[in-house]
Amino acid sequence: MGNIKKLIALALLGAMSQGAWAQIERSAAFKAKYQLKQVVVMSRHNIRSPLTSGGAVHVRVTPHQWFQWTSPSSQLSLRGGVAETAMGQFFRKWVVDQGLLPENYRPEGDEVLFYANSRQRTFATAKYFSAGFLPFANVEITHKLAEDKMDPVFTPQFTKMNDAYRQQVLSEINAMHGGPQAWMQSMQPTLTLMEQVIDMAHSPAAQNDTTHFWFDDTQFVLEKGDEPRMTGGYKLANSVADALVLQCYETESMKAFGTELTTEQWRDICHVKQVYDALLFTTHSAAVNLAYPLVSRIRQELSRTDRKFMFLCGHDSNLASIGAALRLVYPETQNALEIHTPIGSKLVFEKWSDGSDTYVGINLVFARVGQLQNRSLLSLEEPPMVLPVTVDGLTPNADGLYRLSDFDHRMQETMAEYEAIEDAATAINNTENK
């Protein structure tokens, strides 16, 4: 009976995904009116192993044996590589269908660029995508640092900081969903579910009285040269939720340690992670600082006339901070476990021309959970999910596109907000000179 239920659920998910694709599939009239000029993809890496292993916290809080990961700690898994190659193949079929590139295209000059963070999982994601996207070309993946080092362009770190700015960020954090404590408290039913699923009461950590997830000691650390950080017990819940979801993808099962979980329960577990990430990376004041290098790079790319395709590969924190900085409204996902930026998801900027003006369409592209678990091939006939992203404060035209000049102005405004932040040394000098 369980297998029948799973097959029915997967069939329903597939039907829903076709509907979501049809909502934005370009009509013949659209294709007659517009020409696709450029695509800029900001990608999250695909499926990885947990960020730490061995004595990691997610290992200590359960007596159960975790999945035997196919890659070292934090690196792209074998399934992640397969899934990303399939996504590259889908994008190849799409850009050929839209007339942007010919079949079996070999890049010339600067027409195509792949640029990834130097972490193994991001570099490998870009490499697998490129293999599916341009199988007739040996694409070089640009990365700037030694293996597994963080490139500053992809590091969501504060490059400016002063006391007044820190307080502004904290005030926005405290305004989210009634404040961090209230928001985390709303997760209590899911935290209790997670404790039961992993049998936390009988774990090695229970010997030190760690039998529950807690969050009443949460503090935020906002310092120049560092990513925003959270201290306290909620970090533990975030780490366990992360490992559980990764194991769900890898084991091809909706069970966790023998406990059958519904899709909604899995989404609730992902929500634990979303709260953690949202508090750290999605206040607007923080995001204009954290996302500045990528916002400026995306703006630079969209202004080019010689580039046809650009692939940037980073992390979910990059997608979160870019969205908050530019006031993008990510859709609530369908057929995914994560609510806004699923594993391997792509924020896609499409540049279109009607001959008299230039426009940008923005979409979120990601594989369905069933496609990830089943290692499905992707094509125009069996597509991933493609959902439109809107821009708060901007009005699209009747075809769902924004004027590029309007969106460029939004990017300029965001960058100006960053420039207006005084660094601590500047603020001190200005005070002394008054």
C-alpha positions in Angstrom: 0.0 0.0 0.0 2.9 2.4 0.8 4.4 1.9 -2.7 1.0 2.6 -4.3 0.6 5.8 -2.3 4.0 6.9 -3.3 3.3 6.2 -7.0 0.1 8.2 -6.8 1.8 11.1 -5.1 4.6 11.2 -7.7 2.0 11.1 -10.5 0.2 14.0 -9.0 3.4 15.9 -8.5 4.2 15.4 -12.2 0.9 16.6 -13.3 1.2 19.7 -11.2 4.7 20.4 -12.5 3.4 20.3 -16.1 0.8 22.9 -15.1 3.4 25.2 -13.6 5.5 25.0 -16.7 2.5 25.7 -19.0 1.8 28.9 -17.0 5.0 30.6 -18.4 5.7 28.6 -21.5 6.3 31.2 -24.2 3.5 31.3 -26.8 4.0 31.5 -30.5 2.9 35.2 -30.3 5.5 35.8 -27.6 8.2 34.2 -29.7 7.2 36.3 -32.7 7.4 39.5 -30.7 10.5 38.9 -28.6 14.0 37.6 -29.2 16.0 36.1 -26.4 19.4 37.9 -26.2 21.0 36.7 -23.1 20.6 34.4 -20.0 22.2 35.0 -16.6 21.9 32.1 -14.2 22.6 32.4 -10.4 22.6 28.8 -9.2 22.6 27.2 -5.8 24.9 24.1 -5.7 23.2 20.7 -6.0 22.9 17.9 -3.4 25.8 17.6 -1.1 26.8 15.7 2.0 26.3 17.4 5.4 28.7 20.2 6.1 30.5 18.3 8.8 31.0 14.6 9.5 32.6 12.2 12.0 32.0 13.9 15.3 29.4 16.3 13.8 26.4 17.3 15.9 23.9 15.6 13.7 25.7 12.3 14.3 25.7 12.7 18.1 21.9 13.5 18.5 20.6 10.2 17.2 21.4 6.5 17.9 20.6 5.7 14.3 23.1 5.3 11.5 23.0 8.1 8.9 23.2 7.5 5.1 26.6 6.6 3.9 27.4 9.7 2.0 28.9 9.3 -1.5 31.2 12.3 -1.0 33.4 13.8 1.8 31.9 16.3 4.1 30.2 19.3 2.4 31.1 18.1 -1.1 28.7 17.4 -4.0 27.2 13.9 -3.9 27.1 11.5 -6.8 23.4 12.1 -7.1 24.0 15.8 -7.1 26.3 15.5 -10.1 23.7 13.4 -12.0 20.9 15.9 -11.2 23.0 18.9 -12.3 24.0 17.2 -15.5 20.3 16.6 -16.3 19.6 20.3 -15.5 22.3 21.4 -17.9 20.7 19.2 -20.6 17.4 20.8 -20.0 18.8 24.3 -20.3 20.6 23.3 -23.5 17.3 22.1 -25.0 15.6 25.3 -23.9 18.2 27.9 -25.3 18.3 25.9 -28.6 14.5 26.0 -28.8 14.5 29.7 -28.1 17.2 30.4 -30.8 19.8 31.8 -28.4 22.4 29.1 -29.2 22.7 26.4 -31.9 22.7 22.7 -31.2 26.2 21.4 -30.3 27.4 25.0 -29.8 31.0 25.7 -29.2 31.5 29.0 -27.4 33.4 31.8 -29.2 35.2 34.7 -27.5 33.4 35.8 -24.4 29.9 34.6 -25.4 29.7 32.1 -22.5 31.2 32.3 -19.0 31.0 29.9 -16.0 32.1 31.4 -12.7 31.8 29.4 -9.5 32.8 29.8 -5.9 35.9 27.8 -5.1 34.1 25.4 -2.8 34.1 21.8 -4.2 30.3 21.6 -4.3 29.9 24.8 -6.2 32.8 24.2 -8.7 31.6 20.6 -9.3 28.0 21.8 -9.8 29.1 24.2 -12.5 31.2 21.5 -14.1 28.4 19.0 -14.2 26.0 21.6 -15.5 28.4 22.6 -18.3 28.8 19.0 -19.3 25.0 18.7 -19.9 24.7 22.2 -21.3 27.6 22.2 -23.8 28.6 18.6 -24.4 30.6 19.5 -27.5 32.8 21.9 -25.6 35.3 21.5 -22.8 34.1 24.5 -20.8 36.6 26.1 -18.3 35.0 26.8 -15.0 36.4 30.1 -13.6 37.2 30.0 -9.9 39.6 32.4 -8.2 40.9 30.7 -5.1 42.4 27.3 -4.0 40.0 24.4 -3.6 37.4 24.7 -0.9 38.2 28.4 -0.2 35.5 31.0 -0.1 35.6 33.5 -2.9 34.7 37.0 -1.5 32.2 37.5 -4.4 30.2 34.5 -3.1 30.8 35.0 0.6 27.7 36.7 2.2 29.8 38.8 4.5 29.6 42.3 5.9 32.2 44.4 4.2 31.0 47.5 6.0 30.0 47.8 9.6 29.3 50.5 12.3 27.2 50.6 15.5 24.3 52.4 13.9 24.1 50.0 11.0 24.4 47.0 13.2 21.4 48.2 15.3 19.4 48.8 12.1 20.0 45.2 11.0 19.1 43.9 14.5 15.9 46.0 14.5 14.9 44.4 11.2 15.7 41.0 12.5 13.6 41.7 15.6 10.7 42.8 13.5 10.5 39.6 11.5 7.4 37.5 12.3 7.1 39.0 15.8 10.8 38.5 16.6 13.2 35.6 16.5 11.9 34.0 19.7 8.3 34.0 18.5 9.2 32.7 15.1 11.3 29.9 16.5 8.6 29.1 19.0 6.2 28.6 16.1 8.6 25.8 15.0 8.1 23.9 18.3 5.7 21.2 16.9 8.3 20.5 14.1 11.2 20.5 16.5 9.3 17.9 18.7 8.6 15.8 15.6 12.4 15.9 14.7 13.3 14.8 18.3 11.0 11.8 17.9 12.2 10.9 14.4 15.9 10.9 15.3 15.1 9.3 18.8 17.1 12.1 20.4 16.3 10.8 23.9 18.4 7.7 23.3 21.3 9.4 21.5 24.9 9.8 22.6 24.2 13.5 23.2 21.4 12.6 25.7 24.1 11.5 28.1 25.0 15.2 28.4 21.3 16.2 28.9 20.9 17.2 25.2 17.4 15.6 24.7 15.6 18.6 23.2 16.1 21.3 20.6 16.1 24.7 22.3 16.2 28.3 21.1 15.9 30.6 24.1 19.6 31.5 24.1 19.8 32.8 20.6 22.1 35.7 19.9 23.2 37.3 16.6 26.8 38.2 15.8 27.2 40.9 13.1 30.9 41.8 12.4 32.8 43.2 9.5 34.6 40.6 7.5 32.3 37.8 8.6 29.0 36.3 7.6 26.1 37.0 10.0 26.1 34.3 12.6 23.6 32.9 15.1 24.8 31.4 18.5 22.7 29.2 20.7 20.7 26.0 20.4 18.7 26.7 17.3 21.9 26.1 15.3 21.7 22.4 16.3 18.1 22.2 15.0 19.2 23.8 11.7 22.1 21.3 11.3 19.9 18.3 11.9 17.1 19.5 9.6 19.8 20.0 6.9 21.1 16.5 7.3 17.6 15.0 7.3 16.6 16.6 4.1 19.8 15.6 2.3 19.3 12.0 3.5 15.8 12.1 2.1 17.1 13.0 -1.3 19.9 10.4 -1.2 17.8 7.5 0.0 14.9 7.9 -2.5 12.6 7.6 0.5 10.1 9.8 2.3 11.0 7.9 5.5 13.5 9.1 8.1 14.9 6.3 10.3 11.9 4.2 9.6 9.3 6.9 10.2 7.1 7.7 7.2 6.8 11.5 6.8 4.3 13.4 4.6 5.5 16.0 2.1 4.1 18.7 4.4 6.1 17.3 7.3 9.2 17.4 5.2 8.4 21.0 4.2 8.0 21.8 7.9 11.4 20.4 8.6 12.8 22.5 5.8 11.0 25.5 7.4 13.3 25.1 10.4 16.2 25.8 8.1 14.3 28.6 6.4 13.8 30.4 9.7 17.5 30.2 10.4 18.6 31.4 6.9 15.9 34.1 6.8 16.9 35.7 10.1 20.6 35.8 9.0 20.4 36.7 5.3 17.0 38.3 4.3 16.7 41.6 6.2 17.0 44.2 3.6 19.6 46.2 5.4 21.8 43.2 5.8 21.2 41.9 2.3 22.4 45.1 0.5 25.7 44.6 2.2 25.9 40.8 1.9 24.9 40.6 -1.7 26.7 43.6 -3.1 29.4 41.8 -5.1 26.9 39.5 -6.8 24.3 42.2 -7.5 27.0 44.3 -9.1 28.2 41.4 -11.1 24.7 40.5 -12.3 24.1 44.1 -13.3 27.4 44.2 -15.2 26.5 41.0 -17.0 23.0 42.3 -18.0 24.6 45.4 -19.5 26.8 43.4 -21.9 25.9 42.8 -25.6 28.6 40.2 -26.3 27.6 37.7 -23.6 25.0 35.1 -24.4 25.1 32.9 -21.3 26.5 33.4 -17.9 26.4 30.8 -15.1 27.2 31.8 -11.5 27.3 29.1 -8.8 27.1 29.7 -5.1 24.9 28.9 -2.2 21.3 29.3 -0.8 22.6 32.3 1.2 23.4 34.0 -2.1 20.0 33.5 -3.5 18.4 34.6 -0.2 20.5 37.8 0.1 20.2 38.7 -3.6 16.4 38.4 -3.3 16.2 40.5 -0.2 18.6 43.1 -1.6 16.7 43.6 -4.8 13.3 43.1 -3.2 12.5 40.1 -5.3 9.5 38.1 -4.3 10.3 34.4 -4.6 7.3 32.2 -5.2 6.3 29.6 -2.7 7.6 26.4 -4.3 5.5 23.5 -5.6 6.7 19.9 -5.6 9.7 20.7 -3.5 10.7 20.3 0.1 12.3 23.7 0.5 9.8 26.5 0.5 11.7 29.2 -1.5 15.2 28.2 -2.9 15.4 24.4 -3.3 18.6 22.5 -3.6 20.2 23.1 -7.0 17.7 25.9 -7.8 18.5 28.6 -10.3 17.6 32.3 -10.3 17.3 32.9 -14.0 17.5 36.4 -15.6 16.3 36.3 -19.3 17.1 39.3 -21.4 14.6 39.8 -24.3 14.3 42.4 -27.0 11.3 43.4 -29.1 13.4 45.5 -31.5 12.6 48.8 -29.8 13.2 48.1 -26.1 14.9 45.5 -23.9 13.3 43.6 -21.1 14.1 41.1 -18.4 12.1 38.1 -17.2 13.0 36.4 -13.9 12.2 32.8 -13.0 13.1 30.3 -10.4 14.0 26.9 -11.9 14.4 23.8 -9.8 14.0 20.0 -10.0 11.0 18.4 -8.3 11.7 16.2 -5.3 10.6 13.2 -7.3 13.0 14.1 -10.1 15.8 14.3 -7.7 15.0 11.1 -6.0 14.4 9.2 -9.2 17.3 10.7 -11.1 15.0 11.8 -13.9 16.1 13.0 -17.3 14.8 16.6 -17.9 13.6 17.9 -21.2 11.1 20.3 -22.7 8.6 17.5 -22.5 9.6 16.5 -18.9 10.7 19.9 -17.5 11.7 21.0 -14.0 9.6 23.4 -12.1 9.8 27.0 -13.6 8.1 29.6 -11.5 8.0 33.4 -12.1 9.8 35.7 -9.7 8.3 39.2 -9.2 10.0 42.4 -8.3 8.3 44.4 -5.5 7.6 47.9 -6.6 8.0 47.3 -10.4 5.2 46.6 -12.8 5.7 44.0 -15.5 4.2 44.4 -19.0 1.4 42.2 -20.3 3.9 39.5 -21.2 5.3 39.3 -17.6 8.5 41.1 -18.5 10.1 44.1 -16.8 11.8 46.9 -18.7 15.6 46.3 -18.3 16.1 50.0 -17.6 13.7 49.8 -14.7 15.3 46.7 -13.3 18.7 48.3 -13.8 17.6 51.3 -11.8 16.5 48.9 -9.0 20.0 47.4 -9.0 21.6 50.8 -9.0 19.4 51.8 -6.0 20.5 48.7 -4.1 24.2 49.4 -4.8 23.7 53.0 -3.7 22.3 51.8 -0.4 25.4 49.8 0.1 27.7 52.7 -0.8 25.8 54.9 1.8 26.7 52.6 4.7 29.6 54.2 6.6 32.3 51.9 7.7 33.2 52.2 11.4 36.5 54.0 10.7 34.7 56.5 8.5 32.0 57.0 11.0 34.5 57.7 13.7 36.4 60.2 11.6 33.2 62.0 10.6 32.3 62.3 14.3 35.7 63.6 15.3 35.7 66.2 12.5 32.3 67.7 13.4 
